[in-house]
Amino acid sequence: MNRKSTFLLVITMLLGASVSFAQFTLSGEFRPRTEFSHGYKSLAGADQDLSMFTQQRSRINFVYNTDKVKTKLVLQDVRTWGNQPQLVANEKFSTSVHEAWAEVMFSKTFSLKAGRQELVYDDSRIFGNVGWAHQARSHDLALFKLENEFKLHVGVAYNENTVRNNNVYGGPDAYKAMQFLWFNNKFGKLDFSFLFLNNGKEQYSADSLSSAPVYSQTTGPRFFYKSDKIMAGATFYYQMGKDLAAMYYHVELGYKLADNFGLKLGYEALSGSESGVDAETDKLVRNAGENNSFTPLYGTNHKFNGFMDYFFVGNHVGLVGLNDIYAKGVYKMGSYSLTGMVHMFSTAADLKNKDGDVMDAGLGTEIDLVIGRKINDMASLSCGYSHMMGTETMEVLKGGSADEMSNWAWVMLTVKPTFFTNK
């Protein structure tokens, strides 16, 4: 064997040894979704036409893991079909960074994960990645993780503008500074979690050279039990801060009637503040006094309170709160699945009309139907239909007309190919 052959053999062995201790995966996601809307997020108006559009999320994912370091980079492009010229002449529609983080393992149980990352905890009510939304949600922060028989995560975030010659943050995010602690432990079939979140929102003044965040705290436990046939969950959060005192309750019970069929019943309550319609401006405002409106902050809110996103999806914050009584059924047959849900909504606090009269608490009933099919290991097709039967109170709260048909439908193709992996 000559010198050149020996050199090539050594290089090949070294590469093979390094690969054996590392895992690299290159994957993608292509997800176009067409939506038909006539009363999505608010009741349809008397002269409102049906709208139709297609949005698409395209991602490329780089994941590299060793026993010492884990890294992930997710690049994504989110667009509405037709919003970019066929002949592209600029970089206005550019790819964004959804995730870019590295996790360093100090030991087998303790690590630091830093960079832009998704936060998904428990049922995603307070922290979720909002996967339904094409752009999704991610945070810039440092996350300390201690995981052994239990899990303890501590996250720290501090946001700043590109201009750093003062301490004023006028950026796009909901917080200037944020810290949280999440504890989780399992006791047989019982899963217990506890969350404490300190959320600092900037009070920005244009003529101020510096400002400090105003903090609110969200804290509480979650219990979740699951056996072969039964699941039960209970969550309580208390939200407090300057002129803020709000509460959240959620109880859910599920039963598996057969291997392919299950039912769930649940009740969710988010406290609210007495609100009314201003007689001069016709705007809905919270009445003076302590703020009792609970805000689910950074959760995957589309998962809760109906798929038509009438509540807490960029709306319904700081007002009358919400009570949601719901039932859900899931049926599976081979590669197909059928999900049906019914929600009965009402206000958690009084809502007054222009005349100062308290309106009926009932907001309406929403029906959601979703059909899905797994085509193969990389592709799936799903579609859904939702119908809102609103009330006069919903008209005052959300606008539109309860006499009009308010519905929403969609169809979505999801393809997640794995281009390369050495696993």
N, C-alpha and C positions, 0 to 999 in steps of 0.2 A: 504494500500500500504506500503510495507516494505522499509527499507532504500536503499537496492540495487535497487529496482524498481524505487524509486524516483531519485536516482543518474543517472540511465540510461535515465530516462525521461528528466532530466535537460540537460544532454549531448546531447541528440537528438535534443532538442529545440535550444540549442546553435549552434549546427552544422547547423540546418535548417535556423536559423537566419543569420549566416555568409554566407551561400550559397546564400541566397536571395539577398544579396548585392554584390555578386561576380559572375563573369561569367568565366567558365573554359571550354576550348575546346581543345581536343586532336585529331589531324587530320594527314593525310599523303598524300604523292604524289608518284606515281610510273609512270615514263615516259620513256619508251624505244623508240628510234627513229633509224630507219635504213635508211642510205643514200647511194645513187648510184651517183658517181662523175666521170665526164670526162670533166674537165674544170671549176671546182669550184674555185673561187677567182682569177684565172688567166686562160688565154686561154690554151686549151689542146695542148700538143706537138705532133709532127708527129708520135712518137712511143709510145705514152702514152696509157696505158690500162685503162679500166674501173675499178674503185675501189669500194668496198662495205664494209660497217662496220656498227655495231650497238652500239650506246652509250645509257646509261641509267642514269637518275637522280632519286634517291630515297630520299624522305624527310620524316621527322617526325616533326610536328609543335605543340608546346605547347604555348597556349595563355591564359593569366589570366588577367582579367580586373575588377577593382572596380572603384568607383567614385573618389578614391584618387590616385591609382597607376594602371598602365598598364604595362604588361611585355610580352615578346615574345622570345621564343627560337626555332630556326630552325636548326636541324641537318641534314646533307645531305651526300650522298655518290654518287660520279660521277665516272663511269667506262666505259671502252669499253669492250663489251662482248669478253671474251677470254684472257684479259690481266692479269687475276689473276688465279693461279692454282686452280683446283677443290679441292685439299687437301691443305688448307691454313695453312702455318707453321710460319707465321710472321705477324707483324702488319703494314707492309709497306703500304697496301691499307686501310687506316683508314678513319673513318668518320670525317668530318670537321664541323665547326660551321659557318653557313651562316649568321644567325642573333642571337644576344644575347643582348637585350636592355631592359631598364626599363624607363618608363615615369612617372614622378612625377607631379601631378597636384597641383600647388600652389594656384590656384583658378579655377573657371569654364572656364576662358579664357586664362590663362597663365600656361605653363608647360615646363619642361625640360626633353628631351629624350636623354639618354646617353647610348653608347655601340655600338656594331656592328649592322648596320642597312642599309636597302636599301634607296636610295634617288631617288624618282620619281617625277618629276615636269613637268607640262604642257604637251607637246607632247613627252617628253623624249629625246629631241634632245641634250641637254647639260647634264642633269641628268636623268638616267634611270637605271632600274635593269637588263637589258639585259636578259630578261626571256627566250628568244629563246636558248641562250647558256646554256648548262646543269649546268655549275658551277655558272652562274649568277654573279652579282656584288653587293657588299656591302661595306660600309665604316665604319671606326672606328672614331666616332666623338661625339660631344655634340651638340644637336639641341634645340635651344630655340624657342618656338612656342607661338605666341599671335594670338588668333583666336576669333573674335567677328563678327561684320558686315563685316570685312575684315580679311585677313590672312597675317601675317608677320612672316617669319621664318628666323632665323639667325643660321648658322652652323659654327662650329669651329673644325678643325682637326689639329693634330700635330703628325707626325709619328716618331718613334724612333726604333732603333735596340734593340735586347736583351742585347747587350753590351752597357752599358750606362756611361762609364767612359770618353767619349768624345761626341762631338756634330755632328759627321759625320754620315750621314744616307746613307747607301748603300743598303737599303731594296728594296723589289720588287715593291712597289707601285709607281704610277706616280708622287706623290707629297710628299714633306717633310712637308709642312704646307699648309693649305687651309682654306679660310673663304668665306662664301657667304651670301647674303641677297636675299630673294625672297618675293615679295609683290604681293598679288592677291586680286582683288575686282570684284564684279559682278554688272553690271548696267542693270537690266532687262535681256535681252537675250544676252547682250554683256559681255564677260569675258575678263578682262584685267590683265596682269601679267607683272612684271618687275624683272629682274634678274641682280645681280652684283656678280661676282665670282672673287676672288683674289687667283690665283693658284701659289704656290711656289714650283718649281722643284729644287732639290738639284744638285749643280754642285760639283760632288764628285772627290776628289783627293786622291790617295792612300797614299801619303806622308804627308797629312794634318791632323792635330789633331782636326781641327774644320772647319766648312764651313757654309755658309748661303744660303738659297734658293734664286733663281732668280725668281722674280714674273712676271706674266702676268695677265692681267685683261680682262674679258669677260663681256660685259654689253649690255642690250637692252630690248625693250618691245616686248610683244606678244599680239595680239588682236584676239579674237575668237568669232564669232557670230553664233548662231544656232537657227533656228525656226523649225516649223513642216516640212517644205519642203526644206529650204535652209540652208547651212552652208558655212561660209567664214572665212578664217584665214589669218593673216599676221604677220610675225616675222622678226625682224631685230636685229642682234647682231654685235657689234664691238669688235675686239680683239686687244689689244695693250700691249706693253711691250718693253724690250730691243731689238732693231732692229726688232720689230714686229708691223705691221699694217695690219689687215685683216678684212674682212667683210663677213656677211652671210645674205642672203635674202631668204624668203620662203613665197609664196602666194599660196593659195589653195581655190578652189570654188567647192562646191558640191550641187547636186540637187537630191531630192528624187522623182523619177518618179512614184513610186507606193509604197505601204506599204512594199513590199518585194524586191524592186529593186532601187538602187541608183548609181549615177555616180559622179566621182570627176575628176577635172583637176587641175594640179599644176605645179609650176616652183620653183626649188630650186637652189640657186647659192652659192657656197663656193669659195671665192677668192683664187687665187693661185699665185705662183712665177714662173717666167721664168726658165725652166729647160732644160737640154740637156744630151746627152750621151757622156761620157768621151771617147775620141778616144783611150786612152791608156788602160783603165781598163774595158771599155764596161759597166760601171756602170752609172745609172741614177743619176744625181746630180743637186742640185739647184744652179743656177748661182749666182755669188757674188752680194751683194746688200741687200737691205731691204727685210725681210721675209714678204711676203704678203699672206702666206698660212694659211687659217683658219682651225682650228682643233676643232671638236665637243666634244673633251675631254671625258666626262664620260656618254655619251648618249647611248641609245639603237640603235646603228647604223644599225643593221640588219633590223630594221623597215623601213629604208630609202634607196634609191638608189639601189633597186633591191635585191632580196633574195639570189643572188649568191655571195654576199659579196665581190665584186670587189673593193669597195671603203670604207675606214675608218673603216674597221673591222680588226684591227691589221695591217693595211697596208695603202698605199696612203696618208701618213702624210708628210707635209712639201714640197709638190711638186706643180704640176700645178693646183690644185684645181679641181672644177667640176661644170658643168651646167647639170641639170637634168630636162627635160620636161617629164611629165608623165600623164597617164590617168588610172583610176581605176574604175572597176565596181564590185558591190556586189549584188548577187541574192540569196534569201533565199526561201526555199520551205519546210515547215514542220521542220523536224529535220536536214535538209541538208542545206548547204551553199556553194556557188560557188563564188570565187574571182578571177578576172583576172586583170592584170596590164601590161602596156607597158611603158618602160623607154627609152628615147633617150638621150644618154650621149655625152658630149663634154668637152674639156678642158676649163678652165677659163683663163689660161695663155698660152703663147707660149711654145711649146715643139719642140726642135731642134734635128735632127738626128746627126750621126757622122760627117757628112760633114758641119754641122752648118746651114742646111736649116730648115726653120720653116715648120713643118708638118701640115697637115690638122687637124682642131680642133675636128672633129668627132671621137668618140671612139667606137660607136656601139649602138645597140638596144638590149634590154633584154625583154623577155616575161616571165611573172610569172603566173602560174595557181595553185590555191589551192582549194581542195574540203574537206569539213568537215562535220562530222555527230555527233550529240549529241546522244549517245546511251541511257543514262539515266542521272539522276542528279549527278552521280559520275564519269561517264566515257564518253570519246569522242574519235573519231578516225578521223584522218586527213591525207591527202597526198598532195603532190605537185610536179610540174614539172616546171623547168626553162630552158630557152634557150638563149644563148648569141650569137649574130651575131656581131663579132668584126671587127675592121678595122686594117689597117697597123699601124695606130697611137697607137691602143691598143696593138699591138704586141710589139712596142718599150716600151710602158709604163709598161706592165704587163708580157711580155714574151709569149711564146707559138706561135701558128700559127693561123691566121685568116681563113685559108683554112680548118682547122680541125673542126669537130662538137664539140662545147662546150656546154654541158648540165649537168643538175643535177636534181635528183629526190629523194624523201623521203616519208616515211610513218611513222606515229607516233601515238602511243596509250597513252592516258593520263587518269589516274585513280586517283581521289582525294577523298578517303573515309574519313568520320568523324567517328572516333572510339568512341568518347564520347563528350557530351556537356550537360551542365546544363541550357542552355538558355531556 
